[in-house]
């Protein structure tokens, strides 16, 4: 049975203008989840590392986990970019460290998401970040 949780962006500079929704289930020590972050207002990352996201339950330490990620540009850019969300081995397991999607430069290399327009620059609808995956719990 899936449980609701409210994912939050991490590494945010100033005010976090996003709202999160998510579902997760834990079975036999594995947490499967889908978390969604919606930019309601302009939001910027505190560093070039870009945004991360909280997890519903802590991950087991000592491994690097990679999850599927997407950024829906909605009215801001009218596109969907795919990429990965990473949880590093040195992390405390409470959050995803980086969310990256394909960029326009460098042959589509993965780039960190550092800014969400939200309601500025003519965007009628916000960008949406979605992260999906599973991992062993602590």
C-alpha positions in Angstrom: 0.0 0.0 0.0 1.4 3.4 -1.0 1.8 6.2 1.5 1.8 9.9 0.8 4.8 12.1 1.5 5.8 15.6 0.8 9.2 15.8 -1.0 11.1 19.1 -0.7 13.8 20.7 -2.7 17.2 20.9 -1.0 20.1 23.3 -1.7 17.7 26.2 -2.2 18.8 29.9 -2.1 16.3 32.1 -0.3 12.6 31.3 -0.6 11.5 27.9 -1.8 8.6 28.6 -4.2 7.8 25.0 -4.9 5.3 22.4 -3.7 5.9 18.7 -3.5 3.7 15.6 -3.6 4.8 12.0 -3.6 4.0 8.4 -2.9 6.1 5.6 -1.6 5.9 2.0 -0.4 8.4 -0.1 1.6 8.5 -3.8 1.1 11.2 -6.3 2.3 13.7 -3.4 3.0 13.2 -1.7 -0.3 11.6 1.7 -0.7 10.0 2.5 -4.1 8.9 6.1 -4.7 7.8 8.8 -7.0 8.3 12.4 -5.9 7.1 15.4 -7.8 8.1 19.1 -7.3 6.1 21.8 -8.9 7.5 25.3 -9.2 4.9 27.8 -8.1 7.3 30.8 -7.8 10.8 31.5 -9.0 13.3 29.4 -7.1 17.1 29.3 -7.4 19.7 26.8 -6.1 22.2 27.9 -3.5 25.2 26.6 -5.6 26.2 25.2 -9.0 25.4 21.7 -7.6 21.8 22.5 -8.3 18.8 21.1 -6.5 18.4 17.9 -4.5 15.3 16.4 -3.0 14.3 14.9 0.3 13.5 11.1 0.4 10.6 9.5 2.3 12.8 7.2 4.4 16.6 7.2 4.7 18.6 5.1 2.2 21.1 2.5 3.3 24.6 4.2 3.4 27.7 3.1 1.4 26.4 3.0 -2.1 25.7 5.4 -4.9 22.1 5.2 -6.1 20.8 6.6 -9.4 17.1 7.3 -10.1 15.2 8.4 -13.1 14.4 12.1 -13.3 12.5 14.4 -15.7 11.9 18.2 -16.0 8.7 19.2 -17.6 9.3 22.8 -18.9 5.5 23.4 -19.3 4.8 26.9 -20.6 8.3 28.2 -19.8 10.0 26.1 -22.4 7.5 23.6 -23.8 9.6 20.5 -23.5 10.5 17.6 -21.3 14.1 16.7 -20.4 15.1 13.4 -18.9 18.1 12.6 -16.7 19.1 11.2 -13.4 18.9 11.9 -9.7 21.9 10.8 -7.7 22.4 9.8 -4.1 26.1 9.6 -3.3 27.8 7.0 -1.2 29.0 9.6 1.2 25.6 11.1 1.8 23.6 10.5 5.0 20.8 8.9 3.0 18.2 11.5 3.8 18.1 13.2 0.5 19.0 13.0 -3.2 22.2 15.0 -3.7 21.8 16.1 -7.3 19.1 16.2 -9.9 20.4 16.5 -13.5 18.7 16.5 -16.9 20.0 16.7 -20.5 21.1 20.2 -21.5 21.2 21.9 -24.8 25.0 22.3 -24.9 27.9 19.8 -24.9 26.0 17.2 -27.0 23.1 16.9 -24.5 25.3 16.3 -21.5 23.6 16.1 -18.1 23.4 19.4 -16.3 22.3 20.3 -12.8 18.9 22.0 -12.4 19.8 25.3 -10.8 16.8 27.5 -11.5 13.0 27.2 -11.8 11.1 30.0 -13.4 7.8 29.3 -11.6 5.5 32.2 -12.4 8.0 34.6 -13.9 9.0 35.5 -17.5 5.5 34.7 -18.9 5.2 31.2 -17.6 1.5 30.4 -17.2 2.2 27.0 -15.7 5.1 25.9 -13.6 7.9 23.5 -14.3 7.6 20.0 -12.8 10.5 17.8 -11.6 9.6 14.1 -11.2 12.0 11.6 -9.6 11.2 7.8 -9.6 13.1 4.9 -8.3 13.8 2.4 -5.5 16.5 1.9 -3.0 17.4 -0.2 0.1 16.5 1.5 3.3 18.8 2.1 6.3 
